[in-house]
Amino acid sequence: MLASSADVLGDVLEGRKPVVMDRFTVFGAVALAVVGGGLGGCGGSDTSGSGASASTTTQGVGGQGGGGGVGTGMGGESSSTEATGTSVGGSGGATTTSSSTTGTGGSGGSVPPTPGDTCAMATVTDIAIGQTIMVDGTTAGFKHDYQSFCGDQNSPMEPDVVYAFKVPGKSVLRVTAASSPGSALLPVLDIRTDCTMTGACNDFYQLPSQTSILDADAGTYYVIVNGQSQTSGAFTLTVELTDRKCGDGFVSDGETCDPGTAVVNDGCGDPGGADACKVQAATKGDACANAESISVPKGVTTLSSSQGYSTYGFKDDYIGSCMDPTSVGGPDRVFQITPTVSGTMTVSVGYKVDGTTAVCKKDINDPGCWGYALYARSTCGDDNTEIDCSDDVDDFFAPETIMFSVTANQPVFVFVDGYDAHPYSYGPFNLNINLQ
């Protein structure tokens, strides 16, 4: 599962702020240059100095040049010149009678990512680990060239546009395509390393923002923004590259779990530990013999992920009648639930603790979003005593709900299960129980 919530951009990412490339505004750790080049930064020194003159015997360092596209920025001197394409680094501070060296010119500005109608036409943009790039774009005016396995149709009414980014090494690549205000685009996000092959595709629930997260290695990644339901229009593309690390909420290569925030007894090793982001063997609820016993009064009872409820570390022991018998390996967790009063019990999984907000519709990349299955039996080890079973075959990430009559003080066995052995089939969950 590629993940993936729309993610809210932080203003600061490991000491750097976002680089808004299409507006030609570069936010860096050193200087700010605006459209047309603008003023360069001051010349550096070990005591004092300015852009126009470095007043010590040490070498001043000019500020960064203006952003690429329009204008040049002067490092020490205030000057700008009309230009197109890349910008030129600013010149250093001028020599005065009290200084022996001139300043060093600033570095050149960045060129905004240039989209292409095809992968071959897209300009490759370098992205560094720890960098975030934002660019405003549109699919309007482009042709439909690529068909993904997601919700886009092979239709000229769904044009696609391609951006290309060069990744320097092992990292986590997070890409978001968000429809601009007033835009009709319902984006489909397709990320490929080989444009002749379908790649990581995201189009969940026809939302106006889609995010894909994937392990990246050194190489070029093609980001194809398409539309679904024959839509096109303006969007903002956000591309973020970070180090692979336990605790970021994404299961990277070498990890078997990563819930993001560490939770006690959730079955996943905490960041920094010897078993960091590795599943731990379950000690309770892994089988009928040690099913976790829960007494439920009338009303709503919630077993929450913040309390450590998950299927991390559980084995595949059981299967519900509504599940695909060919898909095996999904970890299952067993609860022995005893009602204190007779009535109707409704049990659901896949919601937030409020019992109404679907986790996956809120954020498809939430660690609590995975392929759930839910079923109940009157006798734990006998599948012939199944009472109800829910596994939505049309919507893999949909919440599951079962409902059945119960008698006071007579236990029922509820199983939280997953589709198969992959990370998209297990994880933290909230089990919402309503007895009326």
N, C-alpha and C positions, 0 to 999 in steps of 0.2 A: 504494500500500500504506500502510495506516495503522499506521502503525505502531502501535511499539510494542511491552520489556520491561517479570513484574510489576516495577515500579520500586521500589527500596528508598528510602524517604523519608529525606532528610538532616535532621538536627536544625536546620540553619541554612540558609536560602536568601537570599543577598545581604543579610545582616544581620538577617533576620527568622526567627523560628521558626514551626513550623506552628501554625495556628489551629484548635483542636479544638472546632468550633462546637457539636456536639450535647451536649457535656459542659459547655457554657457557660464554658469556660476559654479565655481569650484570652492568647496569648503574643505580646508585642510588644516593641518596642525600648525602651519607657518603663516599663511597670509590669505587674504580674500581679494579676488580680482573680479570685477563686474563686467557687464557687456561693454565692448569697445575698449577693453584693456584696462582702463582706469589707472589708479595710482599703484605703483609697486610698493613693496615693503621697505622698511628702513634698513640701512646698512648696519650689520652687527659689529660689536666690538666687545672687549672685555671690561670696559668702563662706561663709555658713552659713545654715541655716534648717531647719525641720521642718514636718511636717504641721500641727501645732497652732498654731505661731506662726512668722512670718517675722521674724527678728530684725534685719534690715537695712532700709535705706531703699529698697532695690530691690524690685521686685514678685516675689513667690513664685509659682510655677506649680504648681497642684494636680495630683495624679496622675490617671491614667485611671480612669474609673468602672468598676464591676463589669460582668461579662458580661451580655448581654441574656437575657431569659427569666425569671429569678428573681432578685430582689434589686436593690438599688442600692448603689453604692460611693461613699463620701465622699472627696473628694480630699485635704483636709488633716486633717479631723476623722475620728475613728473612729466610724462609725455605719453601720448597714444597716437597711433597711426592707423588709418583704415586698412584692413587687410582681409583676406579670406583664407579659410583653411586653418592650419595650426597657428598658434601664437608663438612669438619669439620671447625668450627669457629676457627679463629686465637687465639693464646695465647696472654695474656696481656703483657705489658712492664715489663721488669725485675726490681726487687727491687735493689736499690742502697743504699749506706750509708746515703744519704740525703732524702730518702723516707721511709715511714712507711708501705706502702701497695703496692702490685703489681697491675698492670693494669688488667682490665677485658677483657677476650677473645672476639674476634669479633663473629658475628653471622655466621651461616653456609650459604653456597651458595645455589642457587636455582636449582631445577631439571628441565630440559627442558620438555615442554609438550610432552608426549609420545603418538603417534597415535596408533589406533587400527584398525583392519580389520572390527570390529563390535563395537557397542556401549559398549558391555560388556568387550571388550578387551582394550578399551582406558583408559589410566591413567587419573584420575581426577586431574586437576591443579587448585589451588586456585587463584583467581584474586581479587584484592582489588579495591574499587572505587577510581578512579584517576590513575589507572595503565594501561599501554599499553604493551601488549606482542606480540612479533613478532617471528615467527618460519618458517623456510624453510622446505618444505615437498614435497612429490610427491605422485601421485595416482598409479604410475607404481608399479607393483608387488603385488597389492592388488586385491581383488575380488569385483565384483559388488553385494552389499548386500541390498541396499536401493533404492526404486523407489519414486521419488518425483512427484508432479503435474507439475513440470517445464519441461524444454526441454530435460532432460536426458531420454534415452531409456532404457528399461530393457534388457541391452546387456552386455555380458562379456567384450566387447570392451570399456566399460565405467566404469572402476573400481572406487570405492569410498573409502575414508579413513576418519576416525572419530577421532576428538579431543573432550575432555570433560573439561568444565570449571565450577568451583563452584563459584556462585555469592553470596555475603554475605547478600544482601538486596535490597530494591527498588532502581533501577538505570536504566540507558540507556545503552544497549549493542550494540556496533557497531562492525561488523565483515566484513573484506575485504579479499577475496581470489584473488590474482593477479598472473597471469601466469608469470613465470620467463622468462627472455630473452632467446629466442631460443626454448622455450617450445611450444608444439603443443596444450596444454590444453586450452580449452574454458570452464572455470569453471562454475559449477552450485553450488550454496551455499544453503544448507538446514540446518536450525537450529531447533532442537527439544528439548523438555523436556521429551518426552516419545517416545522412538525410534520405538514403534509399530505404531505410528501415524505420518502422514505427518505434517510438520511444516512450518516455515517461509521460503519460497523458492525464490530464485533470479537467473534469467538467462537472463536478458534483452539484446536483440539485439546482442547476441553472442559476447559480448565484452570480451577482455582478462582480465578484472577485474570486479568483482561483489561485491557490498556492501549491507549488510542488517542491518537495525537499528530496534530495538524493545525495548519496555518496559520490564525490567527484574525484577523479584522478587527473593527472596532467593531460591536457589536451583541449580541443576546441568543442564547445557545446553550443548547439544551434537551438535557439528559443523561438518557437513558432507560435504566434498568437493568431488564433482563428476565432470564428464565431459559431454559435449553435443556434438552432431554430431560425436559420437564415437571417442572422443579425450581423451588423458591422458597425464600426464607429471608433470613437476616440477612447484611449485608455492610458493608464500610467503603468509602466513596467518597472518593477523594483527587483534588482539582482543583488544578492548578498552572499558573500563567501566567508566562511568561518572555519576555524580549526575543528577537527573531530574531537569531541570530548564527552565523557560521561556526565550526564546531568543536563544536557541540552534538550531533552525530550524527544530526540530522534535516535532510532536504533541504527547506529553506524556499523561498518564492517568491524568485526571483532567483539561486538556487543550482542547480547541476547535479550536485553530489556533496557529501557531507559524511560522512566516515568516523568523525568524532569525534576521536580522537587522530590527530595528524599522523604520517604514515608516509612516509619517504623513497622517492621513485620509485614511488609507488602510483598516479600518474596523476591525482591530485586536488590542486589548489592549496592550500597550507597557509594556515591562518588568519593574517591580517595581511599577506599578500603581495598583489601586484598582481592575481593570478589566484586569490584566495582562494575556495575551494569551487567552482571551475570545472574541468571536465575538461580534461586536457592531451592533446595528440595523442600516440598511442603511437608508440614508436620501434622496438620489437622484438616479434615475435609477432603482428602485425596481419594477416599474410597468409602463405601458403605460402612465398613467396619469402624471408621473413625470420623463419620459424618459430623459436621459442626452443629451442635444442638442450639436452637434458638426458640425461645418462648415468645409468642406474639399476642399482645392484647388487642382489643378492638381499637380500630383507628389505623394510623399510618406508622409503620416502622421502616427505617432506612438503614441499611448496612452500607456505609459509604467508603469510597476509595481513600478518603483521608484517614480512615480507621485501619487502613491496610488491606482492604478487600480487593483481591485481584486473582487471576489464574496463573500468575507467574510461578513456575516450579511445579505445577500440577501435571499429572500424567493423563493420558487418554485411556480411560477405563470404560466409558459408557457412550451410548449414542441414542438420540431420540428418534422416534418413528418418522418425524417430519424432516430429518436431516438427510443430506446426500450420503448414501452408504459407501460411495467410492472415495469420499474425501475423509481421510483418517488422520489422526495425530493431534486433533484439537484438544488442548487440556480442558479437563472438566473439574468443577468443584461441587461438592455435595453438601447440602444443608438438610438437617432434620428440623422441620418447622412444626412446632406444636401450638395450635390456637388455644387460647384460654376461653373462648366462647365459640359457639356454632355460628355459621354464617357463610358468606361468600368471600373467598380470598382472591385478590388480584395481585399478581406478582409481575414486575417488569424489570428489564435491564436495558441499558443503552441511553438512559436519561441522566441529566444532572440531578443533584440531590433534591431539586424541587419536584421531580417526578413528571415534569411536563416538557422541559427543554431537551430536545434530542442532542446528544453530545456531538454526533457527526455533522449535523446540520449547522451547529454552532461553529465547529472547527474540525474539518476533516483530518487535520494533522495532530489533534489532541491525542495523547497516549491512551486515553480512555475511549477512543473511537476504534472499534475493530469489529470483526464479523461474529456477532453473538448468536447463540442458540439457547433456548430455554425450555425445559420440560419438567414435569412432575410425575411422581409415582406414589402409589399407596404402600407398596413394598419395594424397598430400595433396590435389591438385586434382581428383581423380576420385571423385565421390560413389558410383560403382558399386563402389568397393573398400571400402565401409563394412564394418567388422568387427562393431561393436556400437553401439547407441544407446539412451539412456535419457532420457525426459522424462515424468514422472508426470502423467498427465492428470487423475487424481482428487485429487491433492494438489499444488497449485501450488508450495508452498514446501518440498516434501519433498526430502531429499538424493537425488542421482542416483549410480548405480553401474553401471559396465560391467566386463566380464570377458572375457578372450580369451587364446589361446595366443600365445606369442612365441618367436622364435628368437634366440639370442645374436648380437648385433652387427647385427641387421636392424631398422632403425627403424620405428616406427609413429607415426602422427600423431593426437594427442588434441586435441579442440576443446572448450573451455569456452564455452558459449553462453548466451544469455538469450532470454526469451519475445518481447519487443518493445522499443521504444525508451524506454519509461518508466523512471523510477528504480527501480521494483520489479523490473526485469529486468537490472540490472547492479550491480556493486559488488565489494568485496573478497571473497576466497575462500581456502580451504585446499584444495589438490589433494593428496589422499592416494593414494600409489602403493605397492602391495604386490606384490612379485615373489617367487613361490615355485616 
